[in-house]
């Protein structure tokens, strides 16, 4: 099973559990989604930045 499907199923299960015991989500949905988007963008950006920073540092070390 893919990680996305497992994650979705876990979120759905927690949502049903919150509904069953009458608890509201700790964060408004829009704020929670914005936080998740930030996590995903951070995960995608770090390899890109790491590669480009290494290239830049190597270039500076060579004196260019």
PDBQT receptor file of N, H, CA, C and O in Angstrom, charges set to zero:
ATOM      1  N   UNK A   1       0.841  -1.169   0.000  1.00  0.00    +0.000 N 
ATOM      2  CA  UNK A   1       0.000   0.000   0.000  1.00  0.00    +0.000 C 
ATOM      3  C   UNK A   1       0.892   1.239   0.000  1.00  0.00    +0.000 C 
ATOM      4  O   UNK A   1       1.902   1.270   0.703  1.00  0.00    +0.000 OA
ATOM      5  N   UNK A   2       0.536   2.252  -0.772  1.00  0.00    +0.000 N 
ATOM      6  H   UNK A   2      -0.284   2.227  -1.343  1.00  0.00    +0.000 HD
ATOM      7  CA  UNK A   2       1.390   3.433  -0.859  1.00  0.00    +0.000 C 
ATOM      8  C   UNK A   2       1.313   4.260   0.428  1.00  0.00    +0.000 C 
ATOM      9  O   UNK A   2       0.343   4.189   1.182  1.00  0.00    +0.000 OA
ATOM     10  N   UNK A   3       2.352   5.031   0.645  1.00  0.00    +0.000 N 
ATOM     11  H   UNK A   3       3.140   5.089   0.032  1.00  0.00    +0.000 HD
ATOM     12  CA  UNK A   3       2.409   5.866   1.848  1.00  0.00    +0.000 C 
ATOM     13  C   UNK A   3       1.279   6.890   1.849  1.00  0.00    +0.000 C 
ATOM     14  O   UNK A   3       0.728   7.198   2.906  1.00  0.00    +0.000 OA
ATOM     15  N   UNK A   4       0.928   7.420   0.680  1.00  0.00    +0.000 N 
ATOM     16  H   UNK A   4       1.375   7.170  -0.178  1.00  0.00    +0.000 HD
ATOM     17  CA  UNK A   4      -0.151   8.406   0.612  1.00  0.00    +0.000 C 
ATOM     18  C   UNK A   4      -1.479   7.786   1.015  1.00  0.00    +0.000 C 
ATOM     19  O   UNK A   4      -2.279   8.418   1.706  1.00  0.00    +0.000 OA
ATOM     20  N   UNK A   5      -1.714   6.569   0.593  1.00  0.00    +0.000 N 
ATOM     21  H   UNK A   5      -1.064   6.056   0.032  1.00  0.00    +0.000 HD
ATOM     22  CA  UNK A   5      -2.973   5.894   0.932  1.00  0.00    +0.000 C 
ATOM     23  C   UNK A   5      -3.030   5.576   2.427  1.00  0.00    +0.000 C 
ATOM     24  O   UNK A   5      -4.076   5.734   3.056  1.00  0.00    +0.000 OA
ATOM     25  N   UNK A   6      -1.931   5.139   2.982  1.00  0.00    +0.000 N 
ATOM     26  H   UNK A   6      -1.082   5.011   2.471  1.00  0.00    +0.000 HD
ATOM     27  CA  UNK A   6      -1.872   4.866   4.424  1.00  0.00    +0.000 C 
ATOM     28  C   UNK A   6      -2.099   6.155   5.209  1.00  0.00    +0.000 C 
ATOM     29  O   UNK A   6      -2.838   6.165   6.194  1.00  0.00    +0.000 OA
ATOM     30  N   UNK A   7      -1.467   7.232   4.775  1.00  0.00    +0.000 N 
ATOM     31  H   UNK A   7      -0.866   7.224   3.975  1.00  0.00    +0.000 HD
ATOM     32  CA  UNK A   7      -1.629   8.525   5.442  1.00  0.00    +0.000 C 
ATOM     33  C   UNK A   7      -3.080   8.999   5.368  1.00  0.00    +0.000 C 
ATOM     34  O   UNK A   7      -3.638   9.473   6.357  1.00  0.00    +0.000 OA
ATOM     35  N   UNK A   8      -3.682   8.867   4.186  1.00  0.00    +0.000 N 
ATOM     36  H   UNK A   8      -3.229   8.482   3.382  1.00  0.00    +0.000 HD
ATOM     37  CA  UNK A   8      -5.083   9.263   4.026  1.00  0.00    +0.000 C 
ATOM     38  C   UNK A   8      -5.982   8.433   4.933  1.00  0.00    +0.000 C 
ATOM     39  O   UNK A   8      -6.867   8.972   5.598  1.00  0.00    +0.000 OA
ATOM     40  N   UNK A   9      -5.757   7.128   4.961  1.00  0.00    +0.000 N 
ATOM     41  H   UNK A   9      -5.039   6.690   4.421  1.00  0.00    +0.000 HD
ATOM     42  CA  UNK A   9      -6.582   6.250   5.792  1.00  0.00    +0.000 C 
ATOM     43  C   UNK A   9      -6.422   6.592   7.274  1.00  0.00    +0.000 C 
ATOM     44  O   UNK A   9      -7.402   6.582   8.019  1.00  0.00    +0.000 OA
ATOM     45  N   UNK A  10      -5.207   6.892   7.701  1.00  0.00    +0.000 N 
ATOM     46  H   UNK A  10      -4.412   6.900   7.096  1.00  0.00    +0.000 HD
ATOM     47  CA  UNK A  10      -4.992   7.267   9.100  1.00  0.00    +0.000 C 
ATOM     48  C   UNK A  10      -5.713   8.575   9.419  1.00  0.00    +0.000 C 
ATOM     49  O   UNK A  10      -6.349   8.696  10.467  1.00  0.00    +0.000 OA
ATOM     50  N   UNK A  11      -5.616   9.543   8.526  1.00  0.00    +0.000 N 
ATOM     51  H   UNK A  11      -5.100   9.445   7.676  1.00  0.00    +0.000 HD
ATOM     52  CA  UNK A  11      -6.317  10.814   8.734  1.00  0.00    +0.000 C 
ATOM     53  C   UNK A  11      -7.816  10.638   8.768  1.00  0.00    +0.000 C 
ATOM     54  O   UNK A  11      -8.502  11.251   9.587  1.00  0.00    +0.000 OA
ATOM     55  N   UNK A  12      -8.328   9.804   7.883  1.00  0.00    +0.000 N 
ATOM     56  H   UNK A  12      -7.771   9.306   7.218  1.00  0.00    +0.000 HD
ATOM     57  CA  UNK A  12      -9.757   9.522   7.857  1.00  0.00    +0.000 C 
ATOM     58  C   UNK A  12     -10.186   8.852   9.162  1.00  0.00    +0.000 C 
ATOM     59  O   UNK A  12     -11.230   9.187   9.723  1.00  0.00    +0.000 OA
ATOM     60  N   UNK A  13      -9.383   7.910   9.638  1.00  0.00    +0.000 N 
ATOM     61  H   UNK A  13      -8.535   7.638   9.182  1.00  0.00    +0.000 HD
ATOM     62  CA  UNK A  13      -9.688   7.239  10.900  1.00  0.00    +0.000 C 
ATOM     63  C   UNK A  13      -9.706   8.198  12.067  1.00  0.00    +0.000 C 
ATOM     64  O   UNK A  13     -10.588   8.117  12.922  1.00  0.00    +0.000 OA
ATOM     65  N   UNK A  14      -8.757   9.098  12.117  1.00  0.00    +0.000 N 
ATOM     66  H   UNK A  14      -8.040   9.164  11.423  1.00  0.00    +0.000 HD
ATOM     67  CA  UNK A  14      -8.715  10.097  13.196  1.00  0.00    +0.000 C 
ATOM     68  C   UNK A  14      -9.922  11.026  13.096  1.00  0.00    +0.000 C 
ATOM     69  O   UNK A  14     -10.513  11.396  14.111  1.00  0.00    +0.000 OA
ATOM     70  N   UNK A  15     -10.286  11.401  11.865  1.00  0.00    +0.000 N 
ATOM     71  H   UNK A  15      -9.806  11.100  11.041  1.00  0.00    +0.000 HD
ATOM     72  CA  UNK A  15     -11.464  12.247  11.685  1.00  0.00    +0.000 C 
ATOM     73  C   UNK A  15     -12.734  11.580  12.191  1.00  0.00    +0.000 C 
ATOM     74  O   UNK A  15     -13.563  12.214  12.843  1.00  0.00    +0.000 OA
ATOM     75  N   UNK A  16     -12.878  10.300  11.886  1.00  0.00    +0.000 N 
ATOM     76  H   UNK A  16     -12.204   9.785  11.357  1.00  0.00    +0.000 HD
ATOM     77  CA  UNK A  16     -14.043   9.550  12.366  1.00  0.00    +0.000 C 
ATOM     78  C   UNK A  16     -14.011   9.441  13.891  1.00  0.00    +0.000 C 
ATOM     79  O   UNK A  16     -15.043   9.577  14.548  1.00  0.00    +0.000 OA
ATOM     80  N   UNK A  17     -12.838   9.197  14.446  1.00  0.00    +0.000 N 
ATOM     81  H   UNK A  17     -11.999   9.086  13.913  1.00  0.00    +0.000 HD
ATOM     82  CA  UNK A  17     -12.702   9.123  15.905  1.00  0.00    +0.000 C 
ATOM     83  C   UNK A  17     -13.065  10.457  16.553  1.00  0.00    +0.000 C 
ATOM     84  O   UNK A  17     -13.786  10.479  17.550  1.00  0.00    +0.000 OA
ATOM     85  N   UNK A  18     -12.576  11.572  16.000  1.00  0.00    +0.000 N 
ATOM     86  H   UNK A  18     -11.990  11.554  15.189  1.00  0.00    +0.000 HD
ATOM     87  CA  UNK A  18     -12.925  12.895  16.529  1.00  0.00    +0.000 C 
ATOM     88  C   UNK A  18     -14.438  13.098  16.486  1.00  0.00    +0.000 C 
ATOM     89  O   UNK A  18     -15.032  13.590  17.445  1.00  0.00    +0.000 OA
ATOM     90  N   UNK A  19     -15.062  12.711  15.357  1.00  0.00    +0.000 N 
ATOM     91  H   UNK A  19     -14.579  12.311  14.578  1.00  0.00    +0.000 HD
ATOM     92  CA  UNK A  19     -16.510  12.849  15.230  1.00  0.00    +0.000 C 
ATOM     93  C   UNK A  19     -17.226  11.996  16.276  1.00  0.00    +0.000 C 
ATOM     94  O   UNK A  19     -18.186  12.449  16.900  1.00  0.00    +0.000 OA
ATOM     95  N   UNK A  20     -16.763  10.770  16.466  1.00  0.00    +0.000 N 
ATOM     96  H   UNK A  20     -15.983  10.402  15.959  1.00  0.00    +0.000 HD
ATOM     97  CA  UNK A  20     -17.422   9.831  17.374  1.00  0.00    +0.000 C 
ATOM     98  C   UNK A  20     -17.382  10.309  18.823  1.00  0.00    +0.000 C 
ATOM     99  O   UNK A  20     -18.342  10.109  19.566  1.00  0.00    +0.000 OA
ATOM    100  N   UNK A  21     -16.288  10.934  19.228  1.00  0.00    +0.000 N 
ATOM    101  H   UNK A  21     -15.507  11.097  18.625  1.00  0.00    +0.000 HD
ATOM    102  CA  UNK A  21     -16.198  11.383  20.623  1.00  0.00    +0.000 C 
ATOM    103  C   UNK A  21     -16.546  12.864  20.775  1.00  0.00    +0.000 C 
ATOM    104  O   UNK A  21     -16.494  13.414  21.875  1.00  0.00    +0.000 OA
ATOM    105  N   UNK A  22     -16.903  13.506  19.650  1.00  0.00    +0.000 N 
ATOM    106  H   UNK A  22     -16.946  13.059  18.756  1.00  0.00    +0.000 HD
ATOM    107  CA  UNK A  22     -17.384  14.890  19.712  1.00  0.00    +0.000 C 
ATOM    108  C   UNK A  22     -16.300  15.925  19.935  1.00  0.00    +0.000 C 
ATOM    109  O   UNK A  22     -16.544  16.938  20.591  1.00  0.00    +0.000 OA
ATOM    110  N   UNK A  23     -15.128  15.697  19.412  1.00  0.00    +0.000 N 
ATOM    111  H   UNK A  23     -14.931  14.874  18.880  1.00  0.00    +0.000 HD
ATOM    112  CA  UNK A  23     -14.010  16.629  19.573  1.00  0.00    +0.000 C 
ATOM    113  C   UNK A  23     -13.779  17.346  18.243  1.00  0.00    +0.000 C 
ATOM    114  O   UNK A  23     -13.873  16.742  17.174  1.00  0.00    +0.000 OA
ATOM    115  N   UNK A  24     -13.480  18.622  18.324  1.00  0.00    +0.000 N 
ATOM    116  H   UNK A  24     -13.403  19.112  19.192  1.00  0.00    +0.000 HD
ATOM    117  CA  UNK A  24     -13.136  19.371  17.113  1.00  0.00    +0.000 C 
ATOM    118  C   UNK A  24     -11.649  19.229  16.837  1.00  0.00    +0.000 C 
ATOM    119  O   UNK A  24     -10.849  19.000  17.744  1.00  0.00    +0.000 OA
ATOM    120  N   UNK A  25     -11.301  19.368  15.573  1.00  0.00    +0.000 N 
ATOM    121  H   UNK A  25     -11.951  19.554  14.837  1.00  0.00    +0.000 HD
ATOM    122  CA  UNK A  25      -9.893  19.319  15.181  1.00  0.00    +0.000 C 
ATOM    123  C   UNK A  25      -9.120  20.410  15.904  1.00  0.00    +0.000 C 
ATOM    124  O   UNK A  25      -9.639  21.513  16.078  1.00  0.00    +0.000 OA
ATOM    125  N   UNK A  26      -7.879  20.129  16.334  1.00  0.00    +0.000 N 
ATOM    126  H   UNK A  26      -7.458  19.234  16.193  1.00  0.00    +0.000 HD
ATOM    127  CA  UNK A  26      -7.117  21.134  17.076  1.00  0.00    +0.000 C 
ATOM    128  C   UNK A  26      -6.756  22.356  16.245  1.00  0.00    +0.000 C 
ATOM    129  O   UNK A  26      -6.454  23.409  16.808  1.00  0.00    +0.000 OA
ATOM    130  N   UNK A  27      -6.780  22.245  14.927  1.00  0.00    +0.000 N 
ATOM    131  H   UNK A  27      -7.025  21.390  14.470  1.00  0.00    +0.000 HD
ATOM    132  CA  UNK A  27      -6.477  23.388  14.064  1.00  0.00    +0.000 C 
ATOM    133  C   UNK A  27      -7.566  23.500  13.009  1.00  0.00    +0.000 C 
ATOM    134  O   UNK A  27      -8.064  22.486  12.519  1.00  0.00    +0.000 OA
ATOM    135  N   UNK A  28      -7.940  24.729  12.655  1.00  0.00    +0.000 N 
ATOM    136  H   UNK A  28      -7.535  25.552  13.053  1.00  0.00    +0.000 HD
ATOM    137  CA  UNK A  28      -8.899  24.879  11.562  1.00  0.00    +0.000 C 
ATOM    138  C   UNK A  28      -8.352  24.212  10.300  1.00  0.00    +0.000 C 
ATOM    139  O   UNK A  28      -7.144  24.248  10.066  1.00  0.00    +0.000 OA
ATOM    140  N   UNK A  29      -9.210  23.606   9.486  1.00  0.00    +0.000 N 
ATOM    141  H   UNK A  29     -10.191  23.576   9.676  1.00  0.00    +0.000 HD
ATOM    142  CA  UNK A  29      -8.735  22.851   8.323  1.00  0.00    +0.000 C 
ATOM    143  C   UNK A  29      -7.806  23.636   7.399  1.00  0.00    +0.000 C 
ATOM    144  O   UNK A  29      -6.815  23.089   6.914  1.00  0.00    +0.000 OA
ATOM    145  N   UNK A  30      -8.108  24.898   7.150  1.00  0.00    +0.000 N 
ATOM    146  H   UNK A  30      -8.913  25.342   7.543  1.00  0.00    +0.000 HD
ATOM    147  CA  UNK A  30      -7.267  25.679   6.244  1.00  0.00    +0.000 C 
ATOM    148  C   UNK A  30      -5.865  25.879   6.821  1.00  0.00    +0.000 C 
ATOM    149  O   UNK A  30      -4.877  25.807   6.092  1.00  0.00    +0.000 OA
ATOM    150  N   UNK A  31      -5.780  26.126   8.107  1.00  0.00    +0.000 N 
ATOM    151  H   UNK A  31      -6.584  26.184   8.699  1.00  0.00    +0.000 HD
ATOM    152  CA  UNK A  31      -4.477  26.302   8.748  1.00  0.00    +0.000 C 
ATOM    153  C   UNK A  31      -3.710  24.981   8.756  1.00  0.00    +0.000 C 
ATOM    154  O   UNK A  31      -2.502  24.960   8.519  1.00  0.00    +0.000 OA
ATOM    155  N   UNK A  32      -4.405  23.890   9.027  1.00  0.00    +0.000 N 
ATOM    156  H   UNK A  32      -5.386  23.908   9.219  1.00  0.00    +0.000 HD
ATOM    157  CA  UNK A  32      -3.756  22.578   9.022  1.00  0.00    +0.000 C 
ATOM    158  C   UNK A  32      -3.224  22.245   7.628  1.00  0.00    +0.000 C 
ATOM    159  O   UNK A  32      -2.106  21.746   7.494  1.00  0.00    +0.000 OA
ATOM    160  N   UNK A  33      -4.016  22.517   6.594  1.00  0.00    +0.000 N 
ATOM    161  H   UNK A  33      -4.924  22.923   6.703  1.00  0.00    +0.000 HD
ATOM    162  CA  UNK A  33      -3.565  22.253   5.225  1.00  0.00    +0.000 C 
ATOM    163  C   UNK A  33      -2.387  23.138   4.845  1.00  0.00    +0.000 C 
ATOM    164  O   UNK A  33      -1.479  22.691   4.144  1.00  0.00    +0.000 OA
ATOM    165  N   UNK A  34      -2.391  24.383   5.297  1.00  0.00    +0.000 N 
ATOM    166  H   UNK A  34      -3.129  24.746   5.867  1.00  0.00    +0.000 HD
ATOM    167  CA  UNK A  34      -1.264  25.273   5.023  1.00  0.00    +0.000 C 
ATOM    168  C   UNK A  34       0.006  24.733   5.682  1.00  0.00    +0.000 C 
ATOM    169  O   UNK A  34       1.086  24.797   5.095  1.00  0.00    +0.000 OA
ATOM    170  N   UNK A  35      -0.120  24.209   6.886  1.00  0.00    +0.000 N 
ATOM    171  H   UNK A  35      -0.998  24.157   7.363  1.00  0.00    +0.000 HD
ATOM    172  CA  UNK A  35       1.031  23.613   7.566  1.00  0.00    +0.000 C 
ATOM    173  C   UNK A  35       1.540  22.390   6.831  1.00  0.00    +0.000 C 
ATOM    174  O   UNK A  35       2.750  22.213   6.686  1.00  0.00    +0.000 OA
ATOM    175  N   UNK A  36       0.638  21.546   6.367  1.00  0.00    +0.000 N 
ATOM    176  H   UNK A  36      -0.345  21.690   6.484  1.00  0.00    +0.000 HD
ATOM    177  CA  UNK A  36       1.047  20.368   5.607  1.00  0.00    +0.000 C 
ATOM    178  C   UNK A  36       1.719  20.764   4.302  1.00  0.00    +0.000 C 
ATOM    179  O   UNK A  36       2.702  20.141   3.897  1.00  0.00    +0.000 OA
ATOM    180  N   UNK A  37       1.203  21.790   3.640  1.00  0.00    +0.000 N 
ATOM    181  H   UNK A  37       0.405  22.295   3.968  1.00  0.00    +0.000 HD
ATOM    182  CA  UNK A  37       1.832  22.279   2.413  1.00  0.00    +0.000 C 
ATOM    183  C   UNK A  37       3.247  22.761   2.703  1.00  0.00    +0.000 C 
ATOM    184  O   UNK A  37       4.162  22.506   1.920  1.00  0.00    +0.000 OA
ATOM    185  N   UNK A  38       3.430  23.446   3.805  1.00  0.00    +0.000 N 
ATOM    186  H   UNK A  38       2.687  23.654   4.441  1.00  0.00    +0.000 HD
ATOM    187  CA  UNK A  38       4.768  23.895   4.193  1.00  0.00    +0.000 C 
ATOM    188  C   UNK A  38       5.723  22.730   4.414  1.00  0.00    +0.000 C 
ATOM    189  O   UNK A  38       6.890  22.796   4.027  1.00  0.00    +0.000 OA
ATOM    190  N   UNK A  39       5.233  21.674   5.030  1.00  0.00    +0.000 N 
ATOM    191  H   UNK A  39       4.285  21.621   5.344  1.00  0.00    +0.000 HD
ATOM    192  CA  UNK A  39       6.063  20.488   5.261  1.00  0.00    +0.000 C 
ATOM    193  C   UNK A  39       6.479  19.875   3.933  1.00  0.00    +0.000 C 
ATOM    194  O   UNK A  39       7.649  19.551   3.732  1.00  0.00    +0.000 OA
ATOM    195  N   UNK A  40       5.521  19.716   3.029  1.00  0.00    +0.000 N 
ATOM    196  H   UNK A  40       4.570  19.979   3.193  1.00  0.00    +0.000 HD
ATOM    197  CA  UNK A  40       5.821  19.111   1.731  1.00  0.00    +0.000 C 
ATOM    198  C   UNK A  40       6.808  19.976   0.945  1.00  0.00    +0.000 C 
ATOM    199  O   UNK A  40       7.767  19.458   0.372  1.00  0.00    +0.000 OA
ATOM    200  N   UNK A  41       6.579  21.282   0.915  1.00  0.00    +0.000 N 
ATOM    201  H   UNK A  41       5.800  21.703   1.380  1.00  0.00    +0.000 HD
ATOM    202  CA  UNK A  41       7.493  22.172   0.186  1.00  0.00    +0.000 C 
ATOM    203  C   UNK A  41       8.892  22.163   0.805  1.00  0.00    +0.000 C 
ATOM    204  O   UNK A  41       9.895  22.232   0.094  1.00  0.00    +0.000 OA
ATOM    205  N   UNK A  42       8.947  22.077   2.125  1.00  0.00    +0.000 N 
ATOM    206  H   UNK A  42       8.133  22.021   2.702  1.00  0.00    +0.000 HD
ATOM    207  CA  UNK A  42      10.248  21.996   2.791  1.00  0.00    +0.000 C 
ATOM    208  C   UNK A  42      10.993  20.724   2.434  1.00  0.00    +0.000 C 
ATOM    209  O   UNK A  42      12.203  20.742   2.210  1.00  0.00    +0.000 OA
ATOM    210  N   UNK A  43      10.263  19.619   2.381  1.00  0.00    +0.000 N 
ATOM    211  H   UNK A  43       9.280  19.604   2.563  1.00  0.00    +0.000 HD
ATOM    212  CA  UNK A  43      10.887  18.348   2.006  1.00  0.00    +0.000 C 
ATOM    213  C   UNK A  43      11.395  18.380   0.568  1.00  0.00    +0.000 C 
ATOM    214  O   UNK A  43      12.442  17.808   0.265  1.00  0.00    +0.000 OA
ATOM    215  N   UNK A  44      10.660  19.047  -0.315  1.00  0.00    +0.000 N 
ATOM    216  H   UNK A  44       9.810  19.512  -0.069  1.00  0.00    +0.000 HD
ATOM    217  CA  UNK A  44      11.071  19.137  -1.711  1.00  0.00    +0.000 C 
ATOM    218  C   UNK A  44      12.208  20.131  -1.909  1.00  0.00    +0.000 C 
ATOM    219  O   UNK A  44      13.071  19.933  -2.764  1.00  0.00    +0.000 OA
ATOM    220  N   UNK A  45      12.207  21.195  -1.122  1.00  0.00    +0.000 N 
ATOM    221  H   UNK A  45      11.506  21.356  -0.427  1.00  0.00    +0.000 HD
ATOM    222  CA  UNK A  45      13.194  22.256  -1.304  1.00  0.00    +0.000 C 
ATOM    223  C   UNK A  45      14.574  21.875  -0.772  1.00  0.00    +0.000 C 
ATOM    224  O   UNK A  45      15.585  22.300  -1.332  1.00  0.00    +0.000 OA
ATOM    225  N   UNK A  46      14.632  21.099   0.278  1.00  0.00    +0.000 N 
ATOM    226  H   UNK A  46      13.811  20.754   0.733  1.00  0.00    +0.000 HD
ATOM    227  CA  UNK A  46      15.928  20.826   0.906  1.00  0.00    +0.000 C 
ATOM    228  C   UNK A  46      16.912  20.106  -0.018  1.00  0.00    +0.000 C 
ATOM    229  O   UNK A  46      18.063  20.536  -0.082  1.00  0.00    +0.000 OA
ATOM    230  N   UNK A  47      16.547  19.054  -0.731  1.00  0.00    +0.000 N 
ATOM    231  H   UNK A  47      15.611  18.704  -0.678  1.00  0.00    +0.000 HD
ATOM    232  CA  UNK A  47      17.518  18.438  -1.642  1.00  0.00    +0.000 C 
ATOM    233  C   UNK A  47      17.976  19.417  -2.731  1.00  0.00    +0.000 C 
ATOM    234  O   UNK A  47      19.153  19.441  -3.093  1.00  0.00    +0.000 OA
ATOM    235  N   UNK A  48      17.050  20.215  -3.244  1.00  0.00    +0.000 N 
ATOM    236  H   UNK A  48      16.095  20.195  -2.950  1.00  0.00    +0.000 HD
ATOM    237  CA  UNK A  48      17.376  21.214  -4.266  1.00  0.00    +0.000 C 
ATOM    238  C   UNK A  48      18.374  22.229  -3.713  1.00  0.00    +0.000 C 
ATOM    239  O   UNK A  48      19.390  22.514  -4.348  1.00  0.00    +0.000 OA
ATOM    240  N   UNK A  49      18.087  22.769  -2.538  1.00  0.00    +0.000 N 
ATOM    241  H   UNK A  49      17.262  22.537  -2.023  1.00  0.00    +0.000 HD
ATOM    242  CA  UNK A  49      18.974  23.757  -1.934  1.00  0.00    +0.000 C 
ATOM    243  C   UNK A  49      20.321  23.149  -1.559  1.00  0.00    +0.000 C 
ATOM    244  O   UNK A  49      21.359  23.789  -1.724  1.00  0.00    +0.000 OA
ATOM    245  N   UNK A  50      20.309  21.935  -1.062  1.00  0.00    +0.000 N 
ATOM    246  H   UNK A  50      19.466  21.414  -0.928  1.00  0.00    +0.000 HD
ATOM    247  CA  UNK A  50      21.552  21.269  -0.677  1.00  0.00    +0.000 C 
ATOM    248  C   UNK A  50      22.465  21.091  -1.883  1.00  0.00    +0.000 C 
ATOM    249  O   UNK A  50      23.667  21.346  -1.796  1.00  0.00    +0.000 OA
ATOM    250  N   UNK A  51      21.902  20.657  -3.008  1.00  0.00    +0.000 N 
ATOM    251  H   UNK A  51      20.927  20.450  -3.078  1.00  0.00    +0.000 HD
ATOM    252  CA  UNK A  51      22.693  20.457  -4.218  1.00  0.00    +0.000 C 
ATOM    253  C   UNK A  51      23.251  21.788  -4.732  1.00  0.00    +0.000 C 
ATOM    254  O   UNK A  51      24.426  21.874  -5.090  1.00  0.00    +0.000 OA
ATOM    255  N   UNK A  52      22.414  22.814  -4.767  1.00  0.00    +0.000 N 
ATOM    256  H   UNK A  52      21.460  22.744  -4.476  1.00  0.00    +0.000 HD
ATOM    257  CA  UNK A  52      22.866  24.094  -5.290  1.00  0.00    +0.000 C 
ATOM    258  C   UNK A  52      23.838  24.788  -4.336  1.00  0.00    +0.000 C 
ATOM    259  O   UNK A  52      24.755  25.479  -4.782  1.00  0.00    +0.000 OA
ATOM    260  N   UNK A  53      23.647  24.613  -3.042  1.00  0.00    +0.000 N 
ATOM    261  H   UNK A  53      22.903  24.052  -2.679  1.00  0.00    +0.000 HD
ATOM    262  CA  UNK A  53      24.585  25.187  -2.082  1.00  0.00    +0.000 C 
ATOM    263  C   UNK A  53      25.941  24.502  -2.184  1.00  0.00    +0.000 C 
ATOM    264  O   UNK A  53      26.974  25.165  -2.088  1.00  0.00    +0.000 OA
ATOM    265  N   UNK A  54      25.957  23.188  -2.375  1.00  0.00    +0.000 N 
ATOM    266  H   UNK A  54      25.118  22.649  -2.453  1.00  0.00    +0.000 HD
ATOM    267  CA  UNK A  54      27.215  22.452  -2.529  1.00  0.00    +0.000 C 
ATOM    268  C   UNK A  54      27.948  22.920  -3.788  1.00  0.00    +0.000 C 
ATOM    269  O   UNK A  54      29.168  23.081  -3.769  1.00  0.00    +0.000 OA
ATOM    270  N   UNK A  55      27.220  23.135  -4.868  1.00  0.00    +0.000 N 
ATOM    271  H   UNK A  55      26.228  23.004  -4.884  1.00  0.00    +0.000 HD
ATOM    272  CA  UNK A  55      27.826  23.627  -6.116  1.00  0.00    +0.000 C 
ATOM    273  C   UNK A  55      28.401  25.015  -5.909  1.00  0.00    +0.000 C 
ATOM    274  O   UNK A  55      29.511  25.309  -6.353  1.00  0.00    +0.000 OA
ATOM    275  N   UNK A  56      27.639  25.872  -5.229  1.00  0.00    +0.000 N 
ATOM    276  H   UNK A  56      26.738  25.633  -4.868  1.00  0.00    +0.000 HD
ATOM    277  CA  UNK A  56      28.105  27.232  -4.965  1.00  0.00    +0.000 C 
ATOM    278  C   UNK A  56      29.348  27.223  -4.080  1.00  0.00    +0.000 C 
ATOM    279  O   UNK A  56      30.308  27.941  -4.359  1.00  0.00    +0.000 OA
ATOM    280  N   UNK A  57      29.340  26.426  -3.028  1.00  0.00    +0.000 N 
ATOM    281  H   UNK A  57      28.560  25.842  -2.802  1.00  0.00    +0.000 HD
ATOM    282  CA  UNK A  57      30.502  26.365  -2.141  1.00  0.00    +0.000 C 
ATOM    283  C   UNK A  57      31.742  25.798  -2.862  1.00  0.00    +0.000 C 
ATOM    284  O   UNK A  57      32.861  26.255  -2.627  1.00  0.00    +0.000 OA
ATOM    285  N   UNK A  58      31.534  24.810  -3.731  1.00  0.00    +0.000 N 
ATOM    286  H   UNK A  58      30.625  24.440  -3.922  1.00  0.00    +0.000 HD
ATOM    287  CA  UNK A  58      32.653  24.259  -4.496  1.00  0.00    +0.000 C 
ATOM    288  C   UNK A  58      33.212  25.304  -5.443  1.00  0.00    +0.000 C 
ATOM    289  O   UNK A  58      34.424  25.378  -5.645  1.00  0.00    +0.000 OA
ATOM    290  N   UNK A  59      32.342  26.105  -6.020  1.00  0.00    +0.000 N 
ATOM    291  H   UNK A  59      31.357  26.045  -5.856  1.00  0.00    +0.000 HD
ATOM    292  CA  UNK A  59      32.770  27.156  -6.922  1.00  0.00    +0.000 C 
ATOM    293  C   UNK A  59      33.566  28.227  -6.166  1.00  0.00    +0.000 C 
ATOM    294  O   UNK A  59      34.581  28.719  -6.659  1.00  0.00    +0.000 OA
ATOM    295  N   UNK A  60      33.104  28.576  -4.985  1.00  0.00    +0.000 N 
ATOM    296  H   UNK A  60      32.280  28.177  -4.584  1.00  0.00    +0.000 HD
ATOM    297  CA  UNK A  60      33.805  29.577  -4.167  1.00  0.00    +0.000 C 
ATOM    298  C   UNK A  60      35.144  29.023  -3.716  1.00  0.00    +0.000 C 
ATOM    299  O   UNK A  60      36.133  29.756  -3.669  1.00  0.00    +0.000 OA
ATOM    300  N   UNK A  61      35.191  27.743  -3.384  1.00  0.00    +0.000 N 
ATOM    301  H   UNK A  61      34.388  27.148  -3.422  1.00  0.00    +0.000 HD
ATOM    302  CA  UNK A  61      36.434  27.118  -2.925  1.00  0.00    +0.000 C 
ATOM    303  C   UNK A  61      37.481  27.081  -4.044  1.00  0.00    +0.000 C 
ATOM    304  O   UNK A  61      38.680  27.150  -3.773  1.00  0.00    +0.000 OA
ATOM    305  N   UNK A  62      37.031  26.974  -5.299  1.00  0.00    +0.000 N 
ATOM    306  H   UNK A  62      36.057  26.918  -5.519  1.00  0.00    +0.000 HD
ATOM    307  CA  UNK A  62      37.954  26.975  -6.431  1.00  0.00    +0.000 C 
ATOM    308  C   UNK A  62      38.396  28.375  -6.778  1.00  0.00    +0.000 C 
ATOM    309  O   UNK A  62      39.289  28.552  -7.607  1.00  0.00    +0.000 OA
ATOM    310  N   UNK A  63      37.789  29.381  -6.160  1.00  0.00    +0.000 N 
ATOM    311  H   UNK A  63      37.063  29.237  -5.486  1.00  0.00    +0.000 HD
ATOM    312  CA  UNK A  63      38.183  30.751  -6.401  1.00  0.00    +0.000 C 
ATOM    313  C   UNK A  63      37.449  31.427  -7.541  1.00  0.00    +0.000 C 
ATOM    314  O   UNK A  63      37.946  32.407  -8.096  1.00  0.00    +0.000 OA
ATOM    315  N   UNK A  64      36.296  30.934  -7.898  1.00  0.00    +0.000 N 
ATOM    316  H   UNK A  64      35.892  30.137  -7.448  1.00  0.00    +0.000 HD
ATOM    317  CA  UNK A  64      35.528  31.569  -8.992  1.00  0.00    +0.000 C 
ATOM    318  C   UNK A  64      34.437  32.404  -8.458  1.00  0.00    +0.000 C 
ATOM    319  O   UNK A  64      33.692  33.011  -9.227  1.00  0.00    +0.000 OA
TER     320      UNK A  64
